[in-house]
Amino acid sequence: MTATLPETTAALDPTALFADATPCACSDCAAGTGHADLLARLATAPGGRTAVVAADRVLTFGELRAEAAAVAARLTALGIGPESVVALCLPRGAGLATALIGTLTAGAAYLPVDPALPAERRAHLLADSGADLVVVQDADASAAARTGTRTLTLAELTDRGTAPGAVPAAPYRPVPVTADTLAYVIYTSGSTGRPKGVEIGRGAASLLLAELEGIGAATGEGRRVGWNASPSFDASVQQWVRLCRGDTLVMIDEETRRDPALLAAFVDAHGLTDLDITPSHADPLLDLLTTDGGPRPLTLLIGGEAIGPALWDRLAAAHASGLLRALNVYGPTECTVDATAGWIDRPGQPHIGTALPGLSMRLLDDRLAPVAPGETGELYLAGPRVARGYRNRPALTAERFVADPASDAATGARAYRTGDRCRLLPDGRLAYLGRADGQVKLRGHRIELPEIEAALTRQDGVAEAAVVLGEDAAGNPALLAYHRGGDAGVLRTALAATLPAYMLPSAFVAVERFATTPSGKLDRAALPTRAETPAPAGAAPAGGPGLTGPAEELIARVWTQVLGAASIGPDDNFFKLGGHSLLAIKLVSRVRAELSVALPVKAVYAHPRLRDLAAHIEELTAARDA
């Protein structure tokens, strides 16, 4: 299939670049086997309709197209075109949307690099991808400087002729693209100890949007879609492609994302109709949602991890009441975000629905033979939305992207080995049964445990390490790191400088030796999957020594319950004790319940030390009483 951008020789002015855009007329599209390039669809959105709502700016579709045209002209002047990779190291905002659409307009691909990542990891993504250019918010480009990558600030990229060195308005001809032209590269956790970049083509991204529309997940005009995911995660693709059908994209800031109360208020205030969210964050949000957001019920697209039976039934009840619609979506990055989908419209056994039209599913055994109906097999996915492969990793690509067992070998069709175990239910839907390898999902994030283990063994003094997904001392899902050699505090600090926050273990447990199997390999089954924190003799369960005042004692007691720690002192740090965003939500909920104080989640991040948080709560209490 060839999806060609419109050609024009008009000067670069408001929307000349898009003026003659028409849907793709190739034979594949005419036969219903493909879909027009996303930018051809974007051209049809009314110019005066709101396209992007962000804290810094609001853009209409006319303004978005004009700015994207300027970005494309600037990139083309720098030699950027098809198969070039532009790294976007930008926060969620109007500038990110402009840079992303402008990069695609130039025929190039974008690489999202979250500015919140540690500098070392950002530098690795730039170097490993071979990015041709990196766009940053301001002049601070230390990660890019370490790799020698050419750098532009967002202001330089979007300038249309006023600044020295800017590209003036001039005739501009968009570069034709095909369905196989690279659209984006997104990095995922790597089983070999380093992250790997997944390459997705333009046609696959276009088909994703068409298929979401086909199942009723993106229908009707005037929808308002929350951009909730980090640009570095593929769920963000599902959100920004909605621009191309004329929906309004509403940027959700970090503080709002991690605070259920703020998020619920945001949904109402902005009249969101669509929100992508993980089960972990959907659960505390449910009780806070109201029907005040607009005439249509909110559509929740829930993915990133398995939904438990209790949450499934709550979502089904919310659906029945008319509060919302919930769609369970599943899919690896290697298959363009969503591979299967199922509406949560009735209580019962959770499922991940059926395969979307752009993919075919196979449940196979170890010999690549189909399993019998009702039996468990590994899920393979085939079809036009399967990724091109891993960037600069031919061996790994060959290992995970295999010849499709259900197709004629002469066609060269490929299937992706997901590593996920599934079972076909009697009604034709899929039940998800977990992983068959070392990959786990935690709070919506895909994590390869060997990557964390490799980071641990690179530290001085660590002879051996193993990481498992288990429970912390309070019973919450958590990563537990076992290490032979090395100091736990030093290791936590070292890993925080190299790994994203979601990959940091909640507990570091030193061991004298690891149990082994009869063949001499590490026996992972022998590792405890629950972190226990034994109480020292005479320690009071409510907290440790040095606590002063009722506020500190209360916070220590709540921390003890939330974190599962046996003894907590005034100088302990919530996050160094294993706290994370969901535990911060639980902490805030307990404080509100016991003290009737509206403590925002951001306060836990601003005051992670117990004594500081207690003092802040005392200030809030005094202000409330006054």
Secondary structure, 3 states (H helix, E strand, C coil): CCCCCCCCCCECCCCHHHCCCCCCCCHHHHCCCCCCCHHHHHCCCCCCCEEEECCCCEEEHHHHHHHHHHHHHHHHHCCCCCCCEEEEECCCCHHHHHHHHHHHHCCCEEEECCCCCCHHHHHHHHHHHCCCEEEECCCCCHHHHHHCCCEEEHHHHHCCCCCCCCCCCCECCCCCCCCCCEEEEEEECCCCCCCEEEEEEHHHHHHHHHHHHHCCCCCCCCCEEEECCCCCCCHHHHHHHHHHHCCEEEECCHHHHCCHHHHHHHHHHCCCCEEEECHHHHHHHHCCCCCCCCCCCEEEEECCCCCCHHHHHHHHHHHHHCCEEEEEEECCHHHCCCCEEEECCCCCCCCCCEECCCCEEEEECCCCCECCCCCEEEEEEECCCCCCEECCCHHHHHHHEEECCCCCHHHCCEEEEEEEEEEECCCCCEEEEEECCCEEEECCEEEEHHHHHHHHHCCCCCCEEEEEEEECCCCCEEEEEEEECCCHHHHHHHHHCCCCHHHCCCEEEECCCCCECCCCCECHHHCCCECCCCCCCCCCCCCCCCCCHHHHHHHHHHHHHHHCCCCCCCCCECCCCCCCHHHHHHHHHHHHHHHCCCCCHHHHHHCCEHHHHHHHHHHHHHHHHC
